[in-house]
Amino acid sequence: DAKTTQPNSMESNEEEPVHLPCNHSTISGTDYIHWYRQLPSQGPEYVIHGLTSNVNNRMASLAIAEDRKSSTLILHRATLRDAAVYYCILRGPTGTASKLTFGTGTRLQVTL
Amino acid sequence: DTGVSQDPRHKITKRGQNVTFRCDPISEHNRLYWYRQTLGQGPEFLTYFQNEAQLEKSRLLSDRFSAERPKGSFSTLEIQRTEQGDSAMYLCASSFTGFGTEAFFGQGTRLTVV
C-alpha cells in the first residue's frame, strides 16, 4: 500500500484557516487522495477526495500538487467542532487497493 | 436510510467468552469493511466483502475471528475465546464499488474484555 506522511498534531485558532499537509511520494497514477476525520468517540467521517484537480465541497477544499506527491486539506474557517484527527489516505480503484489504509493522522486542536 | 448502524455499541465480556457484533450497511452499498481501532491509533483494516464474498482478510484476523455477510446484506463479526488484547473499537464501513467512492462508517462497537 502506498503510504502517506502527516504531522502528528496541529493547532489553530477558531475562525482562522487551517492547512493540513500530507505527503504521498509513492502515489500511483490511479490512486485517489481521500481525507477522513474522526471526532472523539465517533467513527471516521468522509471529508473530501480528489485525483488530480483541486476539489471543493461544503466541508473543505483539497489542493493537490501538480506532481501529486503531496496534498493539502484546507478548512477555510476552523470551528471548535472541527477538532478531530484528520487522516490522509490513498485509495486505489479496484480490488484490495480500494480498502482504506489509515495511518495515525493529524490531531487538530482548535482554540478560542 | 439512516447510515451504517452497528450493534451493540458497547460490549463487556469475560476472557474466553465468544462475542458477535452486527453491522447493517447502507442498503445500496455492495462493499462492507471491518476495522479495529485501539486507543491513539488509526483504524486497522480487518476484512472486506463485496456483496456476500469475503475478498480479503488481514493478517490481524486470527483464526479466532470470523466474519460473514449472508446474502450480501448485514454482516457479523465473531470473536471466539476472547483475550484481553481484543479490547478495542470495532468499526464497520460500507461503500459502493467504484472509482474514488467514499466510505461511510458506523459508530463502532467498543469491546472490553475483562
Boltz contact constraints between the chains, C-beta under 6 A:
constraints:
  - contact:
      token1: [A, 32]
      token2: [B, 100]
      max_distance: 6.0
  - contact:
      token1: [A, 43]
      token2: [B, 91]
      max_distance: 6.0
  - contact:
      token1: [A, 43]
      token2: [B, 105]
      max_distance: 6.0
  - contact:
      token1: [A, 43]
      token2: [B, 106]
      max_distance: 6.0
  - contact:
      token1: [A, 43]
      token2: [B, 107]
      max_distance: 6.0
  - contact:
      token1: [A, 43]
      token2: [B, 108]
      max_distance: 6.0
  - contact:
      token1: [A, 44]
      token2: [B, 105]
      max_distance: 6.0
  - contact:
      token1: [A, 46]
      token2: [B, 102]
      max_distance: 6.0
  - contact:
      token1: [A, 49]
      token2: [B, 100]
      max_distance: 6.0
  - contact:
      token1: [A, 93]
      token2: [B, 99]
      max_distance: 6.0
  - contact:
      token1: [A, 96]
      token2: [B, 56]
      max_distance: 6.0
  - contact:
      token1: [A, 99]
      token2: [B, 45]
      max_distance: 6.0
  - contact:
      token1: [A, 99]
      token2: [B, 48]
      max_distance: 6.0
  - contact:
      token1: [A, 102]
      token2: [B, 42]
      max_distance: 6.0
  - contact:
      token1: [A, 102]
      token2: [B, 43]
      max_distance: 6.0
  - contact:
      token1: [A, 103]
      token2: [B, 42]
      max_distance: 6.0
  - contact:
      token1: [A, 104]
      token2: [B, 42]
      max_distance: 6.0
  - contact:
      token1: [A, 105]
      token2: [B, 42]
      max_distance: 6.0
